[in-house]
Amino acid sequence: MKKIHYLLLALACIAMTACQDGDWDEPSFNEPPYGNNAITETGIVSIADVKADPDFASAIKNSKAKLVDKDIKIRAWVTGNDLGGNLYKQVAVQDETGALIISVNQGGICGYLPEGQEVIIDLKGLYIGAYGAQPQVGTPYNGSIGRMSKDIWATHFKIVGGLNGINTNKIEPVDFSTIMGKIDENAGKLVVLKDVQFVEADGKKTLIDGEKKGGNYYNTHVKVGNKSIIIRTSSYADFAKMTIPTGTCDITGIATRFSSDWQIMMRKTSDLVVKN
């Protein structure tokens, strides 16, 4: 009986080995491990067209949220993420025609969506609207728009080209002075404010010694021409305790809006360049 038992055991092991040596699919390392690789490139429209759609334009204007029930997608590049801690649970994207803020209830987004990464976002089933007139994609929250869950987000974006899809040349910041008077078309874009000075600079104050406005955010100001422009900084940003420079600066950031006011959101420490 023992011999029969061992014989059966040996045959089972041989069978398992044969199965392991069979025609199994090799793991693929060509597709990104994040997002939904099944998303196709059909039905892609421009961000400008999305924002011009009457239903979505109304939701944006009135700071509401409108369900996308059409098979539409956008193809865009990541211009900002949570790398520096100032854009909290948000991703900024733009194409050649406009920009949007994607609100996701998730940290560490920068780990899989670096600046310059090309993505396709399937908008069907998500909501488009605004908070303070800033165009966003997310889910309804308190009558406006808020963050979608990370699980929902994971099914609605596709990383294009993996590491080969990162192209920082596609996200060169536009000179803010050239778009400052066109807030509706340009809110959410990556911009640079050239040769500006902080109003609050005294050699002692930090970026979060300004006026507290909403949650953990503080406003300081720079002059662009005869206009005072808000530089908005979270107390959790890596550069929050940086002393406000007294000299002339170039400031790069995402040009968000609240109502009719511009709010420039720096993304990382290197976005503030002191010139003299």
Secondary structure, DSSP 8 states (H G I E B T S, - for coil): -HHHHHHHHHHHHHHHHHHHTS-------SS-SSS-TT--STTB--HHHHHHSHHHHHHHHTT-EEE--S--EEEEEEEE-STTSSSTTEEEEE-SS-EEEEEEE-S-GGGTS-TTBEEEEE-TTSEEEEETTEEEEEEEETTEEE-EEHHHHHTTEEESSGGGGB-GGGG--EEGGGTTT-HHHHTTEEEEEEEE-BTT-SSS-BTTSSEE-STTEEEEEEEETTEEEEEEEETTSTTTT-B--SS-EEEEEEEEEETTEEEEE--SGGGEEE--
